[in-house]
Amino acid sequence: MAPLTALPEAFHRAVTGLRAVAPREEIQIEEVGAPQRLAPYAFALSATVLRGSDEVATGRLVLLHDPAGHDAWQGTLRLVTYVTADLEVDLVADPLLPGVGWTWLTDALETHGATYTAIGGTVTQTCSTRFGELAGPPAGGDIEIRASWTPLDTGLSAHLLAWCDLLASTAGLPPPGVTALPARWPPTAG
C-alpha cells in the first residue's frame, strides 16, 4: 500500500481511524491485502475471534474509497464486511436467527454512535450433515453475515468498534466484563 500521506485526505483519515482501535483481547485483527478492482482506494482488515484457544468466528472488513463517489453508496466511502461463525444445529434452525444476526450489526453501529447510510446485506444460516468419508462429528451449522454501509464520518473508530461487537455477538462471546456461567450450573464440588 502507498504511504498514507500520498492518499486522499478522506481515505487517510478513515484508515487512521480504523488503525486506532484496540479490540477486546479475544479478537485478533490484522491488515490484509484489499481487493483492487472495487474502488480506486481500498484497505482491508481480517479478524479471528478466539474462545480460549478455539477459533469461533472470522471476519473481514474492507474500506473502499472513490473520490468521485457512487450513487449506490450515497457517498465516497464504503465499508463492506463478511463475518462467519460455527453454530450448534438447534441455533441454526431457529427461524429468528437472520433477524437477530442483522440486529447484531445495526445495534452495534447505534451503540457506538457510528453514523451511516445506504446499509444493506444478507444473513445466511447453513446446516450441514456429513456422510461417507466426511462422516464423523454430528451435524453442524454456521451463520454468515455480509453487509455494506456508507459511513457519514471519516474517523471510522466507531465503525470498527461496532464491527468488533458484531464479531463478538456472532461468536457468542459475553459482553466485556461479563463472565459466562459454566455449562453445568451450579458447579459440582470436586
MORA-V746522 format. One record per backbone hydrogen bond with DSSP energy under -0.5 kcal/mol. CO is the residue of the C=O (numbers start at 1). NH is the residue of the N-H. E is the energy in kcal/mol with one decimal. If there is no record, write none. Layout:
co->CO nh->NH e->E
co->CO nh->NH e->E
This chain:
co->3 nh->6 e->-1.7
co->4 nh->7 e->-1.5
co->8 nh->12 e->-2.7
co->9 nh->13 e->-2.7
co->10 nh->14 e->-2.1
co->11 nh->15 e->-2.7
co->12 nh->16 e->-2.4
co->13 nh->17 e->-2.3
co->14 nh->18 e->-1.9
co->15 nh->19 e->-2.5
co->16 nh->20 e->-1.2
co->18 nh->21 e->-0.9
co->21 nh->23 e->-0.6
co->24 nh->27 e->-2.1
co->26 nh->28 e->-0.6
co->26 nh->50 e->-2.9
co->27 nh->29 e->-0.6
co->28 nh->48 e->-2.1
co->30 nh->46 e->-2.8
co->32 nh->44 e->-0.7
co->41 nh->65 e->-2.5
co->43 nh->63 e->-3.5
co->44 nh->32 e->-2.0
co->45 nh->61 e->-2.5
co->46 nh->30 e->-2.3
co->47 nh->59 e->-2.1
co->48 nh->28 e->-3.0
co->48 nh->50 e->-0.5
co->49 nh->56 e->-2.9
co->49 nh->57 e->-1.1
co->50 nh->52 e->-0.5
co->51 nh->54 e->-1.9
co->54 nh->51 e->-2.7
co->54 nh->56 e->-0.6
co->56 nh->86 e->-0.7
co->57 nh->49 e->-3.0
co->58 nh->84 e->-2.6
co->59 nh->47 e->-2.8
co->60 nh->82 e->-1.9
co->61 nh->45 e->-2.7
co->62 nh->64 e->-0.5
co->62 nh->80 e->-2.5
co->63 nh->43 e->-2.0
co->64 nh->78 e->-2.1
co->65 nh->41 e->-1.7
co->66 nh->69 e->-2.4
co->70 nh->74 e->-1.9
co->70 nh->75 e->-1.1
co->75 nh->70 e->-1.7
co->76 nh->66 e->-2.6
co->78 nh->64 e->-3.2
co->79 nh->149 e->-2.1
co->80 nh->62 e->-3.1
co->81 nh->147 e->-2.0
co->82 nh->60 e->-2.3
co->83 nh->145 e->-3.1
co->84 nh->58 e->-2.4
co->85 nh->143 e->-2.3
co->87 nh->141 e->-1.4
co->88 nh->91 e->-0.8
co->88 nh->92 e->-2.0
co->89 nh->93 e->-2.0
co->91 nh->94 e->-1.2
co->94 nh->97 e->-1.6
co->96 nh->100 e->-2.3
co->97 nh->101 e->-3.2
co->98 nh->102 e->-2.2
co->99 nh->103 e->-1.9
co->100 nh->104 e->-1.5
co->101 nh->105 e->-0.9
co->102 nh->105 e->-0.6
co->102 nh->106 e->-2.1
co->103 nh->107 e->-2.7
co->104 nh->108 e->-1.2
co->105 nh->109 e->-2.4
co->106 nh->110 e->-2.1
co->107 nh->111 e->-3.1
co->108 nh->112 e->-1.9
co->109 nh->114 e->-2.5
co->110 nh->113 e->-1.4
co->113 nh->115 e->-0.8
co->115 nh->152 e->-2.1
co->117 nh->150 e->-2.8
co->120 nh->148 e->-2.5
co->122 nh->146 e->-2.6
co->124 nh->144 e->-2.6
co->126 nh->142 e->-2.3
co->128 nh->140 e->-2.4
co->131 nh->134 e->-2.0
co->132 nh->135 e->-1.9
co->140 nh->128 e->-3.8
co->141 nh->87 e->-2.9
co->142 nh->126 e->-2.6
co->143 nh->85 e->-1.9
co->144 nh->124 e->-2.9
co->144 nh->146 e->-0.5
co->145 nh->83 e->-2.4
co->146 nh->122 e->-2.7
co->147 nh->81 e->-3.3
co->148 nh->120 e->-2.1
co->149 nh->79 e->-3.0
co->149 nh->151 e->-0.6
co->150 nh->117 e->-1.9
co->154 nh->156 e->-1.3
co->155 nh->158 e->-0.7
co->156 nh->160 e->-2.2
co->157 nh->161 e->-2.5
co->158 nh->162 e->-2.1
co->159 nh->163 e->-2.2
co->160 nh->164 e->-2.4
co->161 nh->165 e->-2.0
co->162 nh->166 e->-2.3
co->163 nh->167 e->-2.5
co->164 nh->168 e->-2.5
co->165 nh->169 e->-2.8
co->166 nh->170 e->-2.6
co->167 nh->171 e->-2.0
co->168 nh->172 e->-0.6
co->168 nh->173 e->-2.7
co->169 nh->172 e->-1.0
co->175 nh->178 e->-2.2
co->178 nh->180 e->-0.5
co->183 nh->185 e->-0.6
